[in-house]
Amino acid sequence: SGLLEGARGKGGGYKLTKAPSEYTAASILTATEGGIAPVACLDTAKNTCPRAAECKTLPLWEGLYKSISDYLNGVTLEDLVLSDNPADNYVI
């Protein structure tokens, strides 16, 4: 998905292709999990479910999906790395 680039050999490994501020939690989860939609019918840009017109719960799922998307698109990798969470200082 272009989030990382790898290098082989001594000193090899993975590095980010962009700045941490350019990665959203949504983009990372979409790349690793395949999507963030709470139900399968919302996984694609256009809902192709044959029962969408009469689905009584679709508005609930669409609202939840919007909330999830808005939140995860507002959190960056930089935010996570720079957080002042005391759990981040745990040492064994």
Salt bridges, closest charged atoms under 4 A:
GLU5 OE2 - LYS15 NZ 3.43
ASP70 OD2 - LYS66 NZ 2.66
